[in-house]
Amino acid sequence: MAVMIPVEDGKIVDSSASSNSLSTETKRSNSSLDKEAFLQLLVAQMKYQDPLEPTSNTEYISQLATFSTLEEMQNLNSTMQADQAGGLVGRTVIMKVTSSVGETSYVSGKVDFIRRENNKTFVSIDGSLYNLDDLDSVVDDDYMTAVGITDEFKEAVASMPSVKQLTLNDKDKLLAIAKAYDSLTDYQKLHIAKYAPDAVKTMKELVAKMDELVKAAGGSEDKDDSDKDDETEGAGGADKPDNNGSEGGAQ
């Protein structure tokens, strides 16, 4: 394999891009030594052997046995990869993809289907195929749901005013956040407590402050209503006829 090295003004240019590309290409070349390449090496050895000191039949048999073992191992690995990929359908996975220049990126999503091409297994995520060898993680669906809920919870709490600026007008919104949090599973609450502890603390402080505001407003209203009831009863008592007196007068 020829390696192209850029030259400018009679000097070799050592760029990171060409260096990463060469490294990636070298890795691919090293990893592409399959059973066909092994067989070609064996044939080349037989073709170019020293006629004065030929390779013994025992060595050929040993190499053929090694070749057969390699083929069986590759077939077994291919079968195991297919079985593994089949179990990934419908699961959420994270793929670690390395570009031709050596840059690494991560792609996550649910596996739609698998495909076998050229003795390699590929998984389909959002319409794109990825080599099974790039599989980095298999994520539990409950975990992914908890991650989404945690993000939504943080955003909801962040949209609330501070404790000092909280008013009764924020009661319905805060109540909705608190009810949504209470309806979560224990696993989801633990996830929020682990990855968003500040949001949980802020929510509890807001709820406590809202309770104070409601009690303060409710106590004033109850007192006013009580005074009105007393006045009404007093007025009613003055106008209410005396049944005993009325009956006695009638008699």
Contacts in CASP RR format, 6 or more apart in sequence:
PFRMAT RR
TARGET T0000
AUTHOR 0000-0000-0000
METHOD contacts of the structure
MODEL  1
MAVMIPVEDGKIVDSSASSNSLSTETKRSNSSLDKEAFLQLLVAQMKYQD
PLEPTSNTEYISQLATFSTLEEMQNLNSTMQADQAGGLVGRTVIMKVTSS
VGETSYVSGKVDFIRRENNKTFVSIDGSLYNLDDLDSVVDDDYMTAVGIT
DEFKEAVASMPSVKQLTLNDKDKLLAIAKAYDSLTDYQKLHIAKYAPDAV
KTMKELVAKMDELVKAAGGSEDKDDSDKDDETEGAGGADKPDNNGSEGGA
Q
1 25 0 8 1.000
1 29 0 8 1.000
3 22 0 8 1.000
5 12 0 8 1.000
5 13 0 8 1.000
5 18 0 8 1.000
6 12 0 8 1.000
6 13 0 8 1.000
6 15 0 8 1.000
6 18 0 8 1.000
7 13 0 8 1.000
17 101 0 8 1.000
20 101 0 8 1.000
20 102 0 8 1.000
20 103 0 8 1.000
21 100 0 8 1.000
21 101 0 8 1.000
21 102 0 8 1.000
23 102 0 8 1.000
24 98 0 8 1.000
24 100 0 8 1.000
24 101 0 8 1.000
24 102 0 8 1.000
34 74 0 8 1.000
35 67 0 8 1.000
35 70 0 8 1.000
35 71 0 8 1.000
35 74 0 8 1.000
38 66 0 8 1.000
38 67 0 8 1.000
38 70 0 8 1.000
39 67 0 8 1.000
42 60 0 8 1.000
42 63 0 8 1.000
42 64 0 8 1.000
42 67 0 8 1.000
45 55 0 8 1.000
45 63 0 8 1.000
46 55 0 8 1.000
46 60 0 8 1.000
49 55 0 8 1.000
74 119 0 8 1.000
78 119 0 8 1.000
78 121 0 8 1.000
81 121 0 8 1.000
81 132 0 8 1.000
82 114 0 8 1.000
82 116 0 8 1.000
82 121 0 8 1.000
84 132 0 8 1.000
85 111 0 8 1.000
85 114 0 8 1.000
85 121 0 8 1.000
85 123 0 8 1.000
85 132 0 8 1.000
86 114 0 8 1.000
88 111 0 8 1.000
88 114 0 8 1.000
88 123 0 8 1.000
88 135 0 8 1.000
88 138 0 8 1.000
89 111 0 8 1.000
89 112 0 8 1.000
89 113 0 8 1.000
89 114 0 8 1.000
90 110 0 8 1.000
90 111 0 8 1.000
90 112 0 8 1.000
91 110 0 8 1.000
91 111 0 8 1.000
91 138 0 8 1.000
91 139 0 8 1.000
91 141 0 8 1.000
92 108 0 8 1.000
92 109 0 8 1.000
92 110 0 8 1.000
92 138 0 8 1.000
92 139 0 8 1.000
92 140 0 8 1.000
92 141 0 8 1.000
92 144 0 8 1.000
93 108 0 8 1.000
93 109 0 8 1.000
93 110 0 8 1.000
93 111 0 8 1.000
93 123 0 8 1.000
93 125 0 8 1.000
93 135 0 8 1.000
93 136 0 8 1.000
93 137 0 8 1.000
93 138 0 8 1.000
93 139 0 8 1.000
94 106 0 8 1.000
94 107 0 8 1.000
94 108 0 8 1.000
94 109 0 8 1.000
94 136 0 8 1.000
94 137 0 8 1.000
94 138 0 8 1.000
94 139 0 8 1.000
95 106 0 8 1.000
95 107 0 8 1.000
95 108 0 8 1.000
95 123 0 8 1.000
95 125 0 8 1.000
95 130 0 8 1.000
95 134 0 8 1.000
95 135 0 8 1.000
95 136 0 8 1.000
96 104 0 8 1.000
96 105 0 8 1.000
96 106 0 8 1.000
96 134 0 8 1.000
96 135 0 8 1.000
96 136 0 8 1.000
97 104 0 8 1.000
97 105 0 8 1.000
97 106 0 8 1.000
97 107 0 8 1.000
97 130 0 8 1.000
97 134 0 8 1.000
98 104 0 8 1.000
98 134 0 8 1.000
99 105 0 8 1.000
106 136 0 8 1.000
107 125 0 8 1.000
107 128 0 8 1.000
107 130 0 8 1.000
108 125 0 8 1.000
108 139 0 8 1.000
109 125 0 8 1.000
109 126 0 8 1.000
110 125 0 8 1.000
111 123 0 8 1.000
111 124 0 8 1.000
111 125 0 8 1.000
112 124 0 8 1.000
112 125 0 8 1.000
112 126 0 8 1.000
112 127 0 8 1.000
113 123 0 8 1.000
113 124 0 8 1.000
114 121 0 8 1.000
114 122 0 8 1.000
114 123 0 8 1.000
114 124 0 8 1.000
114 132 0 8 1.000
115 121 0 8 1.000
115 122 0 8 1.000
115 123 0 8 1.000
115 124 0 8 1.000
115 129 0 8 1.000
116 122 0 8 1.000
120 131 0 8 1.000
120 132 0 8 1.000
121 131 0 8 1.000
121 132 0 8 1.000
122 129 0 8 1.000
122 130 0 8 1.000
122 131 0 8 1.000
122 132 0 8 1.000
123 129 0 8 1.000
123 130 0 8 1.000
123 132 0 8 1.000
123 135 0 8 1.000
124 130 0 8 1.000
142 187 0 8 1.000
143 191 0 8 1.000
145 188 0 8 1.000
146 187 0 8 1.000
146 188 0 8 1.000
146 191 0 8 1.000
146 192 0 8 1.000
147 191 0 8 1.000
149 184 0 8 1.000
149 188 0 8 1.000
149 191 0 8 1.000
149 192 0 8 1.000
150 188 0 8 1.000
150 191 0 8 1.000
150 192 0 8 1.000
150 195 0 8 1.000
150 196 0 8 1.000
153 177 0 8 1.000
153 180 0 8 1.000
153 181 0 8 1.000
153 192 0 8 1.000
153 196 0 8 1.000
153 199 0 8 1.000
154 196 0 8 1.000
154 199 0 8 1.000
156 177 0 8 1.000
156 180 0 8 1.000
157 177 0 8 1.000
157 199 0 8 1.000
157 202 0 8 1.000
157 203 0 8 1.000
157 206 0 8 1.000
158 199 0 8 1.000
160 166 0 8 1.000
160 170 0 8 1.000
160 173 0 8 1.000
160 174 0 8 1.000
160 177 0 8 1.000
160 202 0 8 1.000
160 206 0 8 1.000
161 167 0 8 1.000
161 170 0 8 1.000
163 202 0 8 1.000
163 205 0 8 1.000
163 206 0 8 1.000
163 209 0 8 1.000
166 174 0 8 1.000
166 206 0 8 1.000
166 209 0 8 1.000
166 210 0 8 1.000
166 213 0 8 1.000
167 213 0 8 1.000
168 210 0 8 1.000
168 213 0 8 1.000
168 214 0 8 1.000
168 217 0 8 1.000
170 210 0 8 1.000
171 210 0 8 1.000
171 213 0 8 1.000
171 214 0 8 1.000
174 203 0 8 1.000
174 206 0 8 1.000
174 207 0 8 1.000
174 210 0 8 1.000
177 203 0 8 1.000
178 203 0 8 1.000
178 207 0 8 1.000
181 189 0 8 1.000
181 192 0 8 1.000
181 203 0 8 1.000
184 192 0 8 1.000
192 199 0 8 1.000
192 200 0 8 1.000
193 200 0 8 1.000
END
